[in-house]
Amino acid sequence: MDCDVVVVGGGLVGLAQARALAPSGLAVTLIDSASPPPEPSPLPSLAPEEESVGGWDARVYAISPGNAALLSELGVWPSLDFSRVASVERMEVYGDDGASRIVFSAYEAGRAELAFIVEGRQLQRALESALAGQAGLDWRRPALPADLVWASDRVVLSLEGGEAIEARLVIGADGADSWVRRQADIGVSEKSYRQRAVVANFRCERPHRNTAFQWFRDDGVLALLPLPGNHVSLVWSTWDEHAAELACLGPEALAGRVEQACRGALGQLAQVTPPLAFPLRLVKVKALVAPRVALVGDAAHVIHPLAGQGVNLGFQDVRLLAGVLRERGPVADCGDYFLLRRYERARREDVALMQLATDGLARLFSARTCGVGWLRNAGLRLTNAIAPVKTLLVQHALKDGCPTVP
Ligand SMILES: Cc1cc2nc3c(=O)[nH]c(=O)nc-3n(C[C@H](O)[C@H](O)[C@H](O)COP(=O)(O)OP(=O)(O)OC[C@H]3O[C@@H](n4cnc5c(N)ncnc54)[C@H](O)[C@@H]3O)c2cc1C
């Protein structure tokens, strides 16, 4: 046997998975098709009040306090440069009538923050440096898997170029179009939202006061997430044609459109990163495990980003799978199917609930049926008024991700 576990995919979830396996003493091979970044130059540190900042990453993630704690255990969180991280202390979510809203406050929940906003590049680098000296880790990149063959007590993964790696278990962390998932013949049901998320960062005239804003509008869902130095990150999930139009606008025109759409909540905006657009879809897998295979992250579930939960769900997969493998007791074989089923049972409900909630919201707020608009705005006002419901939502959010409006 060349190793115990092969992790395929070195995105945020695959890296975290390889790191989380360290205490189990298992020998891990990590494979990623992408090359390491050419020059890992340090990111400039930012003074919080800094006015104009270069080098921002337009990909940012809302990370829950629960997952920040997990990343701390993995030795990743403390190595972040916190001058580039913002905390979310309040969330304001608006309906499409401009008046209905729901407010979540960390203060009311007795917590310091609801989430942290972190640049993707920074998180990726922190995970990579935590892995750099990990004992028992064999890291191959760029490397492309070509074939996967099952034997009774092992799998053999062949790489392009001919090398074969024998292992007890393969973890598919290779994203939404997972190669591992296809090899294991795990079926999926997939639906395109016919929407794209347009992301870009802006400097704002008025202080955001560590508030994450979200507007459910006729043309989609627009979120402004706080970043340090009075910057915000836009995530505007909108119909394909509208997204294409927004992504082609010049910096001033796009800033103007966002200002207008959020009713000038943060005053004048100035764009600091070019816009990027990501197609949105829902992917549900028929199983999270197969013989000698487990799926984590987007390989296991893809959801609409309106609640900022995708990578949070992935980190929880990592935590649960690493726990099951670490505490396998007398079961020596880490690819044992009954062991993997334990992981699947532990994750199924959480994943299904999040898919239901995000898909339901995406559909509710894109429905144009008469009366639905009134109903969703009334739902926001009602939930805002019922303290126990809000508390429940916030408690769930603190564990896994940002609050999801009901
Ligand atoms: C606009 C937008 C905003 C979002 N915001 C948030 C947020 O605020 N909070 C949140 O929790 N989530 C958010 N998400 C979701 C989040 O981006 C994803 O859930 C997360 O990136 C999934 O990470 P992953 O590592 O599973 O997959 P990926 O990031 O897709 O990584 C897959 C990795 O596998 C590698 N790979 C692929 N195929 C192969 C192969 N055949 N062999 C080897 N390697 C392979 C790739 O190179 C890549 O490194 C957002 C998503 C979008 C679109």
The ligand as an SDF file (V2000), in Angstrom:
LIG
                    3D

 53 58  0  0  0  0  0  0  0  0999 V2000
  -20.1720   33.6990   -5.8720 C   0  0  0  0  0  0  0  0  0  0  0  0
  -19.9810   32.6680   -4.8130 C   0  0  0  0  0  0  0  0  0  0  0  0
  -19.8400   33.0590   -3.4900 C   0  0  0  0  0  0  0  0  0  0  0  0
  -19.6740   32.1170   -2.4830 C   0  0  0  0  0  0  0  0  0  0  0  0
  -19.5700   32.5400   -1.2080 N   0  0  0  0  0  0  0  0  0  0  0  0
  -19.4720   31.6360   -0.2150 C   0  0  0  0  0  0  0  0  0  0  0  0
  -19.3970   32.0660    1.1560 C   0  0  0  0  0  0  0  0  0  0  0  0
  -19.4160   33.2560    1.4690 O   0  0  0  0  0  0  0  0  0  0  0  0
  -19.3130   31.1090    2.1220 N   0  0  0  0  0  0  0  0  0  0  0  0
  -19.3220   29.7840    1.8150 C   0  0  0  0  0  0  0  0  0  0  0  0
  -19.3130   28.9580    2.7330 O   0  0  0  0  0  0  0  0  0  0  0  0
  -19.3610   29.3590    0.5300 N   0  0  0  0  0  0  0  0  0  0  0  0
  -19.4390   30.2390   -0.4910 C   0  0  0  0  0  0  0  0  0  0  0  0
  -19.4790   29.8080   -1.7910 N   0  0  0  0  0  0  0  0  0  0  0  0
  -19.3490   28.3730   -2.0900 C   0  0  0  0  0  0  0  0  0  0  0  0
  -17.8600   27.9730   -2.2080 C   0  0  0  0  0  0  0  0  0  0  0  0
  -17.2410   28.7600   -3.2030 O   0  0  0  0  0  0  0  0  0  0  0  0
  -17.7030   26.5050   -2.5630 C   0  0  0  0  0  0  0  0  0  0  0  0
  -18.5790   25.7340   -1.7900 O   0  0  0  0  0  0  0  0  0  0  0  0
  -16.2590   26.0640   -2.2940 C   0  0  0  0  0  0  0  0  0  0  0  0
  -15.3590   26.8260   -3.0600 O   0  0  0  0  0  0  0  0  0  0  0  0
  -16.0770   24.5880   -2.6160 C   0  0  0  0  0  0  0  0  0  0  0  0
  -14.7470   24.2310   -2.3420 O   0  0  0  0  0  0  0  0  0  0  0  0
  -14.1970   22.8020   -2.7920 P   0  0  0  0  0  0  0  0  0  0  0  0
  -12.7780   22.7620   -2.2920 O   0  0  0  0  0  0  0  0  0  0  0  0
  -15.1400   21.7370   -2.4050 O   0  0  0  0  0  0  0  0  0  0  0  0
  -14.2300   22.8140   -4.3940 O   0  0  0  0  0  0  0  0  0  0  0  0
  -13.3930   23.6820   -5.4150 P   0  0  0  0  0  0  0  0  0  0  0  0
  -13.1230   25.0460   -4.8980 O   0  0  0  0  0  0  0  0  0  0  0  0
  -14.1020   23.5680   -6.7240 O   0  0  0  0  0  0  0  0  0  0  0  0
  -11.9810   22.9380   -5.5160 O   0  0  0  0  0  0  0  0  0  0  0  0
  -11.8270   21.7600   -6.2310 C   0  0  0  0  0  0  0  0  0  0  0  0
  -10.3290   21.4780   -6.3930 C   0  0  0  0  0  0  0  0  0  0  0  0
  -10.1700   20.2290   -7.0580 O   0  0  0  0  0  0  0  0  0  0  0  0
   -9.2400   20.3380   -8.1090 C   0  0  0  0  0  0  0  0  0  0  0  0
   -9.6610   19.3730   -9.1210 N   0  0  0  0  0  0  0  0  0  0  0  0
  -10.7660   19.4050   -9.8910 C   0  0  0  0  0  0  0  0  0  0  0  0
  -10.8090   18.3070  -10.6690 N   0  0  0  0  0  0  0  0  0  0  0  0
   -9.7220   17.5770  -10.3710 C   0  0  0  0  0  0  0  0  0  0  0  0
   -9.2190   16.3400  -10.8310 C   0  0  0  0  0  0  0  0  0  0  0  0
   -9.8500   15.6170  -11.7670 N   0  0  0  0  0  0  0  0  0  0  0  0
   -8.0690   15.8840  -10.3020 N   0  0  0  0  0  0  0  0  0  0  0  0
   -7.4120   16.5880   -9.3560 C   0  0  0  0  0  0  0  0  0  0  0  0
   -7.8440   17.7620   -8.8800 N   0  0  0  0  0  0  0  0  0  0  0  0
   -8.9840   18.2440   -9.3770 C   0  0  0  0  0  0  0  0  0  0  0  0
   -9.3100   21.7880   -8.5640 C   0  0  0  0  0  0  0  0  0  0  0  0
   -8.0650   22.2000   -9.1140 O   0  0  0  0  0  0  0  0  0  0  0  0
   -9.6000   22.5160   -7.2380 C   0  0  0  0  0  0  0  0  0  0  0  0
   -8.3860   22.8620   -6.5970 O   0  0  0  0  0  0  0  0  0  0  0  0
  -19.6480   30.7330   -2.8070 C   0  0  0  0  0  0  0  0  0  0  0  0
  -19.7810   30.3280   -4.1400 C   0  0  0  0  0  0  0  0  0  0  0  0
  -19.9500   31.2780   -5.1390 C   0  0  0  0  0  0  0  0  0  0  0  0
  -20.1050   30.8330   -6.5680 C   0  0  0  0  0  0  0  0  0  0  0  0
  1  2  1  0
  2  3  1  0
  2 52  2  0
  3  4  2  0
  4  5  1  0
  4 50  1  0
  5  6  2  0
  6  7  1  0
  6 13  1  0
  7  8  2  0
  7  9  1  0
  9 10  1  0
 10 11  2  0
 10 12  1  0
 12 13  2  0
 13 14  1  0
 14 15  1  0
 14 50  1  0
 15 16  1  0
 16 17  1  0
 16 18  1  0
 18 19  1  0
 18 20  1  0
 20 21  1  0
 20 22  1  0
 22 23  1  0
 23 24  1  0
 24 25  2  0
 24 26  1  0
 24 27  1  0
 27 28  1  0
 28 29  2  0
 28 30  1  0
 28 31  1  0
 31 32  1  0
 32 33  1  0
 33 34  1  0
 33 48  1  0
 34 35  1  0
 35 36  1  0
 35 46  1  0
 36 37  1  0
 36 45  1  0
 37 38  2  0
 38 39  1  0
 39 40  1  0
 39 45  2  0
 40 41  1  0
 40 42  2  0
 42 43  1  0
 43 44  2  0
 44 45  1  0
 46 47  1  0
 46 48  1  0
 48 49  1  0
 50 51  2  0
 51 52  1  0
 52 53  1  0
M  END
$$$$
